[in-house]
Amino acid sequence: MREFAGKVTAITGAGSGIGRALAYELARHGARLALSDVDEEAARETAAVALGHGASETVASRVDVADRHAVQAWADETAGYFGTVNLVVNNAGVALTASVEEMDWDDFEWLMGVNFWGVAHGTKAFLPHLRRARDAHLVNISSVFGLMGIPTQSAYCAAKYAVRGFTESLRHEMRMSGSGVRVTTVHPGGIKTNIARSARAARSREVDAMADEFERIARTSPERAARVIVRGVKRNRARIFVGPDATLIDVGQRLLGVGIEPLVRTFSGRSSLEAGAPAPAPPSAGTSAAQPAAAPAGTPSAAPASGTVTRPATGS
């Protein structure tokens, strides 16, 4: 996708972090934006600011990506309202810190519902619309934790590995079927977002300490991440690594294989599994809320359900 001007772009988790930054970056290129988040007010704020950055039109909706029917309704209504969909970014994500033994099943299922099933729901819902578009691209956000396992991040790693495999398989299917839909997996490293502070944890007192540590080591701003992703989409990259840490981890994993595991354990430290000690936080961004709320049932309308449509004012 060489140009974004006038292209209809749908972004999940657009209320904060990478999703919000992507909305602003694509607005500067003149894209038309369909933005969703579990926090509708945050999505509306992103939509309003995006207009000031150059978006020709924005629509903000409250969508829980873990709700397959809500995502399907949003996708169909977005395509119906704009007439087409050119670019989809499945970005929404949440975090959970707990060892496998400590992890609660409800928390595990909550994270998988957003971080993996949310991506699958968005992909399946929008893919027919993308196939009908003349110029189309699907972007799914994985993580560097989709490249290697990390202590106390088993659920997060499981979801991000799943996103990677799911997206790579889809890319092969699109090419083999002769489809013009391009597919990209994004692996962000440490991005300065609120995902760590919004995380769930087996030991709740860990969250603030974990977030403080994460904010100390995160080196890449959401704005920088958005520019890297947009540049990668322009160049039709199959995989995009965001941040020097992401590139380093990818190279280290490929060169060392399982030999990287002692380094992972040293970096993570035994203290992450000891009572009261902060654990390593997941690096990629997602929704602005710690817990997803139920999305309203979608109904056909001129604009996506529960959406706020905003356009630039025209001069008299």
Backbone torsions as a table, in degrees:
resi	resn	phi	psi	omega
1	MET	NA	100.3	-174.2
2	ARG	-75.3	-35.9	-176.6
3	GLU	-127.0	147.6	-179.5
4	PHE	-112.7	-8.9	-177.9
5	ALA	-59.4	124.5	179.5
6	GLY	77.6	-5.5	-178.3
7	LYS	-78.9	137.3	-179.6
8	VAL	-83.7	122.0	-175.8
9	THR	-122.8	126.7	176.9
10	ALA	-106.9	129.4	-177.7
11	ILE	-130.2	127.1	172.9
12	THR	-93.0	157.1	-177.8
13	GLY	63.1	36.6	-174.0
14	ALA	-85.3	3.0	-178.0
15	GLY	-82.0	-9.0	-178.4
16	SER	-166.4	175.0	169.8
17	GLY	57.5	-141.0	-177.5
18	ILE	-61.6	-38.7	-179.5
19	GLY	-59.6	-46.3	178.0
20	ARG	-64.8	-45.2	-179.5
21	ALA	-62.0	-38.8	176.9
22	LEU	-63.6	-40.7	178.1
23	ALA	-59.4	-44.6	-179.7
24	TYR	-66.6	-42.0	-179.5
25	GLU	-64.8	-44.0	179.7
26	LEU	-70.1	-30.2	175.2
27	ALA	-61.3	-38.9	178.3
28	ARG	-62.2	-24.0	177.9
29	HIS	-91.9	3.4	177.0
30	GLY	83.9	20.7	-179.4
31	ALA	-72.0	158.1	170.7
32	ARG	-99.4	129.8	-165.8
33	LEU	-117.2	129.4	168.0
34	ALA	-109.9	110.6	-171.9
35	LEU	-114.1	136.6	177.5
36	SER	-133.3	154.9	175.7
37	ASP	-163.0	157.6	174.6
38	VAL	-67.3	-24.7	175.9
39	ASP	-100.3	98.2	-174.6
40	GLU	-63.3	-36.6	-179.8
41	GLU	-61.9	-40.9	178.0
42	ALA	-65.0	-40.3	178.0
43	ALA	-63.9	-39.6	177.8
44	ARG	-63.8	-39.9	179.0
45	GLU	-62.6	-44.3	177.0
46	THR	-59.6	-43.9	-178.4
47	ALA	-61.8	-42.3	-178.4
48	ALA	-66.0	-44.1	-179.7
49	VAL	-68.0	-35.8	-179.7
50	ALA	-60.1	-33.2	177.4
51	LEU	-60.6	-39.1	178.7
52	GLY	-68.0	-19.9	178.2
53	HIS	-90.3	-3.3	175.4
54	GLY	119.7	-1.3	178.3
55	ALA	-63.3	136.7	-179.2
56	SER	-77.2	-24.3	-179.5
57	GLU	-165.1	142.7	176.9
58	THR	-136.3	148.8	174.5
59	VAL	-131.8	129.1	-180.0
60	ALA	-113.2	133.8	-178.1
61	SER	-137.3	150.4	173.0
62	ARG	-91.7	116.6	-178.0
63	VAL	-139.2	130.0	170.7
64	ASP	-94.0	108.7	-174.3
65	VAL	-65.7	-17.2	177.0
66	ALA	-73.8	-13.4	179.8
67	ASP	-95.2	102.1	-175.5
68	ARG	-57.2	-41.7	-177.1
69	HIS	-69.0	-36.6	177.7
70	ALA	-66.0	-40.5	178.9
71	VAL	-66.0	-42.0	178.9
72	GLN	-61.5	-43.7	179.2
73	ALA	-62.2	-43.4	179.6
74	TRP	-62.1	-43.8	179.8
75	ALA	-62.0	-46.8	-178.2
76	ASP	-65.9	-40.8	-179.3
77	GLU	-69.5	-36.0	177.4
78	THR	-63.4	-47.4	178.6
79	ALA	-64.0	-38.6	179.2
80	GLY	-66.7	-39.1	-178.3
81	TYR	-71.5	-48.7	-176.8
82	PHE	-85.0	-20.6	-178.0
83	GLY	92.6	-15.2	179.5
84	THR	-166.5	168.7	170.6
85	VAL	-138.2	127.9	-176.9
86	ASN	-105.6	-36.2	-175.1
87	LEU	-136.8	130.8	176.8
88	VAL	-124.2	131.0	176.3
89	VAL	-121.2	107.6	176.3
90	ASN	-86.7	96.8	-169.6
91	ASN	-114.1	-26.7	-171.2
92	ALA	-54.2	136.6	-179.4
93	GLY	-159.6	158.7	178.3
94	VAL	-135.2	173.3	-176.1
95	ALA	-130.6	152.4	178.8
96	LEU	-147.2	127.6	177.9
97	THR	-115.4	116.3	178.9
98	ALA	-172.7	146.3	172.1
99	SER	-70.8	163.6	179.6
100	VAL	-58.2	-40.9	-178.4
101	GLU	-69.0	-34.4	-178.3
102	GLU	-82.8	-22.6	-169.5
103	MET	-64.9	132.0	177.2
104	ASP	-82.7	141.3	-178.1
105	TRP	-60.8	-39.1	-179.7
106	ASP	-61.9	-41.2	178.2
107	ASP	-66.7	-40.7	179.0
108	PHE	-60.0	-47.9	-178.6
109	GLU	-67.6	-35.8	176.3
110	TRP	-59.4	-48.0	-179.0
111	LEU	-65.2	-45.5	179.9
112	MET	-63.6	-35.2	179.4
113	GLY	-60.4	-38.1	179.6
114	VAL	-86.5	-53.3	-168.0
115	ASN	-77.0	-31.8	174.8
116	PHE	-106.5	-57.3	-175.9
117	TRP	-63.5	-31.0	175.6
118	GLY	-60.4	-40.7	177.1
119	VAL	-67.4	-45.0	179.2
120	ALA	-63.0	-42.1	179.2
121	HIS	-61.8	-46.2	-179.9
122	GLY	-63.9	-39.6	-179.9
123	THR	-64.7	-50.5	-177.9
124	LYS	-64.5	-38.1	-176.8
125	ALA	-70.4	-40.2	-175.2
126	PHE	-90.1	-19.1	-173.0
127	LEU	-57.3	-43.4	177.8
128	PRO	-60.2	-35.9	178.7
129	HIS	-70.7	-38.6	177.4
130	LEU	-65.2	-38.8	179.2
131	ARG	-61.4	-31.0	-178.9
132	ARG	-82.3	-13.8	-178.5
133	ALA	-79.8	150.4	179.4
134	ARG	-74.0	-31.1	-178.8
135	ASP	-134.6	112.7	-171.3
136	ALA	-142.5	145.8	-178.8
137	HIS	-148.8	137.0	176.7
138	LEU	-114.9	129.5	-179.6
139	VAL	-123.2	122.2	176.8
140	ASN	-114.0	130.1	-177.2
141	ILE	-89.1	114.2	172.1
142	SER	-98.1	-128.1	-176.4
143	SER	-176.1	165.5	168.5
144	VAL	-65.5	-21.3	175.9
145	PHE	-78.5	2.9	167.5
146	GLY	-96.2	7.3	177.2
147	LEU	-113.4	-23.6	-179.5
148	MET	-154.2	152.9	178.1
149	GLY	-82.8	145.9	-178.4
150	ILE	-131.7	135.9	177.7
151	PRO	-56.5	140.8	-179.8
152	THR	67.9	6.9	178.0
153	GLN	-122.2	30.2	-175.2
154	SER	-60.8	-42.0	-179.4
155	ALA	-67.2	-45.7	-179.8
156	TYR	-62.5	-45.8	178.3
157	CYS	-62.5	-41.7	179.4
158	ALA	-58.5	-44.7	-179.4
159	ALA	-66.1	-42.8	-175.8
160	LYS	-74.3	-33.8	171.3
161	TYR	-63.1	-41.2	179.9
162	ALA	-62.8	-42.6	177.1
163	VAL	-59.3	-43.8	179.9
164	ARG	-60.2	-51.7	-178.4
165	GLY	-64.0	-42.5	179.3
166	PHE	-59.8	-45.6	-175.9
167	THR	-72.4	-40.0	178.4
168	GLU	-65.4	-39.0	176.7
169	SER	-63.0	-43.4	179.0
170	LEU	-62.2	-39.3	179.8
171	ARG	-59.8	-43.1	176.3
172	HIS	-61.5	-43.5	-178.5
173	GLU	-62.0	-41.0	180.0
174	MET	-65.2	-41.7	-179.5
175	ARG	-68.3	-43.3	-177.3
176	MET	-68.5	-27.6	179.9
177	SER	-86.5	-4.7	-179.2
178	GLY	80.6	11.5	-179.8
179	SER	-71.5	148.1	176.6
180	GLY	-86.7	0.4	-180.0
181	VAL	-73.1	122.0	177.3
182	ARG	-93.2	148.9	-172.3
183	VAL	-133.1	132.9	-177.0
184	THR	-133.5	139.3	171.1
185	THR	-105.3	133.5	179.3
186	VAL	-111.6	132.9	178.5
187	HIS	-118.7	89.7	177.1
188	PRO	-75.7	147.6	170.6
189	GLY	-91.8	-139.5	-179.4
190	GLY	-75.4	107.6	-179.7
191	ILE	-109.9	137.1	-176.7
192	LYS	-77.0	81.1	178.2
193	THR	-126.7	-178.8	-178.0
194	ASN	-94.6	15.0	-174.6
195	ILE	-64.5	-37.4	-179.1
196	ALA	-68.1	-40.0	-178.4
197	ARG	-72.5	-21.3	178.7
198	SER	-94.2	4.9	-173.8
199	ALA	-71.5	157.3	164.9
200	ARG	-92.1	154.0	179.0
201	ALA	-146.9	148.6	177.5
202	ALA	-62.3	-37.1	175.3
203	ARG	-113.4	103.3	-169.5
204	SER	-58.4	-27.8	-178.7
205	ARG	-68.8	-11.9	179.7
206	GLU	-74.7	-23.4	-166.6
207	VAL	-59.8	-50.5	-177.2
208	ASP	-64.2	-42.6	179.6
209	ALA	-64.6	-41.1	178.4
210	MET	-63.5	-43.2	-179.4
211	ALA	-65.2	-40.0	178.1
212	ASP	-60.7	-43.7	-179.5
213	GLU	-67.2	-41.6	179.6
214	PHE	-62.6	-43.9	-179.9
215	GLU	-65.1	-27.2	178.9
216	ARG	-71.5	-37.3	-173.8
217	ILE	-97.3	-17.5	179.4
218	ALA	-66.1	128.4	-172.8
219	ARG	-110.9	-18.6	-172.1
220	THR	-107.0	130.0	178.2
221	SER	-78.3	155.1	175.3
222	PRO	-58.6	-34.5	-179.8
223	GLU	-64.8	-42.7	176.5
224	ARG	-63.9	-42.8	178.3
225	ALA	-59.0	-43.0	-179.4
226	ALA	-62.4	-41.6	179.3
227	ARG	-63.5	-41.2	179.0
228	VAL	-63.6	-42.8	-178.9
229	ILE	-66.0	-45.8	-179.5
230	VAL	-62.6	-41.2	177.3
231	ARG	-63.1	-40.5	178.9
232	GLY	-65.9	-38.1	177.1
233	VAL	-65.4	-42.0	177.5
234	LYS	-56.8	-37.3	-177.5
235	ARG	-91.2	4.9	179.3
236	ASN	55.7	46.2	177.8
237	ARG	-72.6	135.9	176.4
238	ALA	-70.6	-37.3	178.7
239	ARG	-133.7	137.8	178.8
240	ILE	-122.9	124.6	176.9
241	PHE	-103.7	126.8	-174.7
242	VAL	-109.5	113.7	178.9
243	GLY	99.1	149.5	-179.8
244	PRO	-63.6	-30.6	178.7
245	ASP	-66.2	-36.5	178.2
246	ALA	-64.7	-43.8	178.8
247	THR	-64.1	-43.3	-179.6
248	LEU	-62.4	-43.1	-179.9
249	ILE	-65.7	-41.1	178.5
250	ASP	-61.4	-47.0	179.7
251	VAL	-64.6	-45.1	-179.9
252	GLY	-61.4	-41.2	-179.9
253	GLN	-64.8	-41.2	-178.3
254	ARG	-72.8	-35.6	-178.5
255	LEU	-79.5	-39.7	-173.3
256	LEU	-97.8	-23.0	-176.8
257	GLY	59.3	-132.5	179.8
258	VAL	-67.9	-12.5	177.2
259	GLY	-64.1	-14.4	178.8
260	ILE	-79.6	-14.4	-173.5
261	GLU	-61.3	-41.7	176.3
262	PRO	-59.6	-35.2	177.8
263	LEU	-67.0	-39.0	177.8
264	VAL	-61.8	-45.0	-179.3
265	ARG	-66.4	-37.8	178.4
266	THR	-65.6	-43.5	179.8
267	PHE	-64.0	-44.0	-177.5
268	SER	-71.0	-40.1	177.8
269	GLY	81.3	144.8	176.5
270	ARG	-62.5	-26.4	-175.9
271	SER	-61.8	-23.2	-179.5
272	SER	-66.3	-17.0	178.9
273	LEU	-108.5	7.0	177.8
274	GLU	-99.2	148.4	-175.4
275	ALA	-56.1	131.0	174.2
276	GLY	83.9	-3.3	-177.3
277	ALA	-94.6	142.1	178.6
278	PRO	-68.4	144.2	-179.6
279	ALA	-106.2	159.6	178.3
280	PRO	-62.6	141.4	-177.0
281	ALA	-100.4	150.7	176.5
282	PRO	-67.7	145.9	-171.8
283	PRO	-92.0	-17.0	-172.7
284	SER	-94.5	160.3	-174.0
285	ALA	-88.9	167.0	178.3
286	GLY	-161.5	-143.5	-176.2
287	THR	-72.0	163.4	-176.2
288	SER	-83.5	-12.4	-177.6
289	ALA	-107.6	149.2	-179.1
290	ALA	-73.3	-31.0	-179.2
291	GLN	-126.8	133.9	178.5
292	PRO	-73.2	143.1	175.4
293	ALA	-102.5	158.8	-178.7
294	ALA	-67.8	135.4	178.3
295	ALA	-87.1	148.2	177.3
296	PRO	-66.6	149.5	178.7
297	ALA	-63.7	137.8	-177.2
298	GLY	-79.5	139.3	174.3
299	THR	-132.1	143.1	-179.6
300	PRO	-58.1	136.4	179.6
301	SER	-160.4	175.7	179.3
302	ALA	-63.4	-34.3	177.3
303	ALA	-125.3	160.3	179.3
304	PRO	-52.3	145.4	-176.7
305	ALA	-54.1	139.7	179.9
306	SER	57.5	20.4	-177.9
307	GLY	-92.3	152.4	173.1
308	THR	-112.8	118.8	-178.5
309	VAL	-94.0	129.8	178.5
310	THR	-131.6	138.6	178.8
311	ARG	-132.9	155.5	176.4
312	PRO	-63.7	143.9	176.4
313	ALA	-68.9	142.4	178.4
314	THR	-97.8	140.4	-178.6
315	GLY	-75.3	150.4	-179.8
316	SER	-89.5	NA	NA
